[in-house]
Amino acid sequence: MKYKNAGMGTDAFTSELQKLMSRLETKGDAFMPYGFFTGLVNMFPQFGEMVHQGLYKQQDADECFQNILHTVAPYLQYEVIKIHFWKFID
């Protein structure tokens, strides 16, 4: 995945996302995605909210995923593929 400079704070976030995806694609070992998490919390502070005893507040995974997609979508390159379907039965 390659991301263009999105500006306004998204540059660091998309850079960390790119590093995360690259490591997931090339390495087989376990690792802690601290850089990505820091970028995520900087970009979307609601995901860094804490409750008592210093624990992170539970968050909605779909909301997180939608925010990530909304941030990177304008900068992704993609190609629309046209698919033709034929009728096998009339």
Backbone bond lengths (Angstrom), bond angles and torsions (degrees), N, CA, C in turn:
res aa  C-N    CA-C-N  psi(-1)  N-CA   C-N-CA  omega(-1)  CA-C   N-CA-C  phi
1 M - - - 1.446 - - 1.516 108.73 -
2 K 1.281 116.17 135.88 1.459 120.89 175.61 1.525 107.34 -125.62
3 Y 1.315 115.26 136.45 1.452 121.37 -179.45 1.515 108.82 -119.74
4 K 1.322 115.62 140.30 1.456 120.54 173.33 1.522 107.72 -81.39
5 N 1.319 116.47 164.43 1.461 120.76 176.89 1.516 108.96 -66.72
6 A 1.326 116.32 115.89 1.454 121.28 -178.67 1.520 111.89 -89.95
7 G 1.316 118.72 -14.28 1.457 122.30 179.31 1.513 112.71 68.76
8 M 1.312 117.80 178.62 1.462 125.25 175.51 1.525 113.94 46.32
9 G 1.312 118.74 50.13 1.450 121.40 174.57 1.516 115.10 88.17
10 T 1.306 117.59 -18.21 1.465 118.90 -178.81 1.521 111.26 -78.26
11 D 1.325 117.22 -17.25 1.465 120.58 -178.82 1.528 111.13 -59.61
12 A 1.317 117.16 -48.43 1.467 120.82 179.74 1.528 110.58 -66.90
13 F 1.325 116.62 -40.34 1.462 120.79 -179.18 1.518 111.16 -64.11
14 T 1.326 117.36 -48.96 1.465 119.59 -178.68 1.526 111.00 -67.75
15 S 1.318 117.24 -31.30 1.463 120.36 175.76 1.531 110.50 -63.77
16 E 1.316 116.44 -45.07 1.471 120.25 178.43 1.525 111.26 -66.47
17 L 1.324 117.25 -37.25 1.462 120.87 177.07 1.527 109.97 -64.27
18 Q 1.314 116.87 -40.96 1.462 120.51 178.38 1.523 110.90 -63.41
19 K 1.330 117.07 -43.25 1.468 120.60 177.42 1.526 110.97 -61.66
20 L 1.334 116.02 -42.73 1.470 120.93 179.47 1.529 110.53 -60.81
21 M 1.325 116.78 -49.55 1.466 120.28 -178.32 1.522 111.09 -64.42
22 S 1.303 117.79 -39.31 1.455 121.69 178.57 1.523 110.37 -62.28
23 R 1.309 116.34 -44.32 1.468 119.37 -179.59 1.527 111.11 -67.10
24 L 1.326 116.96 -38.69 1.466 120.16 178.46 1.524 111.01 -64.27
25 E 1.331 117.03 -35.54 1.460 121.08 -178.44 1.520 113.15 -77.23
26 T 1.338 118.08 -27.01 1.459 119.68 -173.00 1.521 115.17 -109.38
27 K 1.301 118.77 -23.37 1.469 121.62 -175.94 1.528 110.05 -106.94
28 G 1.302 115.48 150.68 1.452 120.05 177.17 1.520 112.78 -109.10
29 D 1.330 115.61 -1.18 1.462 119.19 -176.41 1.531 111.60 -91.28
30 A 1.321 114.97 160.01 1.465 120.88 177.46 1.530 109.20 -77.15
31 F 1.310 116.08 146.92 1.463 120.73 177.56 1.525 109.29 -154.66
32 M 1.309 116.29 161.04 1.455 122.67 178.37 1.529 108.23 -99.65
33 P 1.318 118.49 122.25 1.469 120.82 -176.62 1.533 112.72 -83.41
34 Y 1.331 117.20 59.44 1.469 121.47 -176.50 1.525 112.70 -60.19
35 G 1.316 117.45 -43.60 1.461 120.80 -178.97 1.517 111.69 -61.38
36 F 1.337 116.00 -44.35 1.455 119.76 179.44 1.520 110.76 -65.13
37 F 1.329 117.17 -42.64 1.462 120.40 -179.21 1.532 110.66 -63.65
38 T 1.316 116.86 -41.46 1.459 120.58 177.73 1.529 110.75 -61.87
39 G 1.326 116.47 -44.49 1.463 120.83 176.70 1.513 112.48 -62.60
40 L 1.328 116.54 -39.38 1.464 121.25 178.73 1.523 110.74 -63.39
41 V 1.332 116.50 -45.86 1.466 120.93 -178.97 1.531 110.77 -67.73
42 N 1.324 117.65 -36.26 1.463 120.11 176.76 1.517 111.45 -66.33
43 M 1.324 116.48 -38.26 1.462 121.26 -178.62 1.527 111.55 -78.09
44 F 1.328 116.65 -38.33 1.465 122.84 -177.78 1.526 108.51 -130.07
45 P 1.326 117.88 86.27 1.471 121.57 -173.99 1.528 114.54 -58.55
46 Q 1.327 118.12 -23.84 1.472 119.73 -179.56 1.529 111.71 -61.96
47 F 1.339 117.81 -24.02 1.461 120.07 -179.98 1.529 113.06 -83.09
48 G 1.315 116.49 -2.71 1.454 120.97 176.29 1.515 113.10 -107.56
49 E 1.346 116.22 5.48 1.465 119.84 -179.31 1.516 110.27 -64.81
50 M 1.322 114.35 142.86 1.460 119.78 -178.39 1.528 109.88 -120.01
51 V 1.306 114.80 151.27 1.464 122.25 173.73 1.524 106.84 -105.07
52 H 1.280 116.53 -174.00 1.464 121.47 -179.07 1.533 111.76 -54.48
53 Q 1.273 117.01 154.61 1.466 125.73 177.64 1.531 112.97 67.59
54 G 1.324 117.61 19.84 1.460 120.90 174.98 1.514 115.81 71.14
55 L 1.316 118.13 20.41 1.467 121.59 178.34 1.521 109.53 -94.00
56 Y 1.337 115.86 146.30 1.457 119.27 177.17 1.516 110.07 -71.48
57 K 1.327 114.18 140.86 1.460 121.32 178.14 1.532 108.74 -69.08
58 Q 1.327 116.82 143.31 1.463 120.48 178.78 1.527 108.94 -67.62
59 Q 1.325 116.91 136.27 1.457 121.98 -177.75 1.525 110.26 -124.59
60 D 1.304 114.67 161.70 1.451 122.36 179.65 1.536 109.70 -82.66
61 A 1.314 117.12 120.31 1.467 121.82 -178.10 1.525 111.50 -63.34
62 D 1.328 117.40 -37.69 1.457 120.38 179.91 1.526 110.59 -65.80
63 E 1.315 117.35 -40.54 1.461 120.81 177.81 1.530 110.26 -61.85
64 C 1.302 116.62 -42.44 1.459 121.43 178.06 1.525 110.42 -62.09
65 F 1.319 116.97 -48.93 1.459 121.79 -178.99 1.526 111.05 -61.92
66 Q 1.327 117.39 -43.17 1.464 121.08 179.10 1.526 111.21 -62.96
67 N 1.323 117.36 -40.27 1.468 120.73 177.82 1.521 111.27 -63.96
68 I 1.320 116.80 -41.39 1.466 120.32 178.20 1.528 109.99 -63.68
69 L 1.327 117.19 -47.86 1.467 120.53 179.46 1.519 111.75 -61.13
70 H 1.323 116.85 -42.55 1.464 121.36 -179.64 1.532 110.41 -61.88
71 T 1.327 116.69 -35.35 1.459 121.29 -179.00 1.518 112.30 -72.26
72 V 1.315 117.83 -44.02 1.463 119.98 -173.68 1.528 114.31 -93.41
73 A 1.309 119.03 -18.17 1.467 121.59 -175.06 1.526 114.21 -54.51
74 P 1.338 119.15 -43.73 1.471 117.62 -178.50 1.529 114.02 -66.01
75 Y 1.304 118.22 -13.04 1.458 121.23 -174.35 1.520 113.59 -110.02
76 L 1.319 118.03 0.58 1.454 121.27 178.93 1.521 110.04 -88.19
77 Q 1.304 115.54 143.21 1.457 121.71 175.38 1.525 107.42 -96.39
78 Y 1.299 116.78 130.57 1.459 119.64 176.98 1.515 109.71 -147.01
79 E 1.296 114.26 161.80 1.450 121.14 -178.46 1.520 108.33 -121.72
80 V 1.308 115.67 132.67 1.460 120.23 177.47 1.523 107.85 -84.65
81 I 1.308 116.33 127.86 1.460 122.06 -179.17 1.523 107.98 -107.93
82 K 1.298 115.55 126.46 1.454 120.87 179.53 1.521 108.75 -89.56
83 I 1.312 115.68 128.71 1.463 120.81 -179.41 1.532 108.34 -113.79
84 H 1.303 115.22 131.07 1.462 120.24 177.77 1.528 109.08 -102.49
85 F 1.305 115.67 134.23 1.459 120.73 177.31 1.517 109.12 -112.42
86 W 1.326 115.83 138.66 1.444 120.50 176.80 1.508 109.02 -109.99
87 K 1.288 114.99 148.48 1.472 119.70 175.96 1.518 107.84 -82.62
88 F 1.314 115.59 125.01 1.466 119.07 175.58 1.509 110.50 -90.44
89 I 1.321 116.58 -25.15 1.465 121.04 178.64 1.514 108.37 -126.83
90 D 1.334 115.76 129.16 1.485 119.69 177.26 1.494 110.94 -92.93
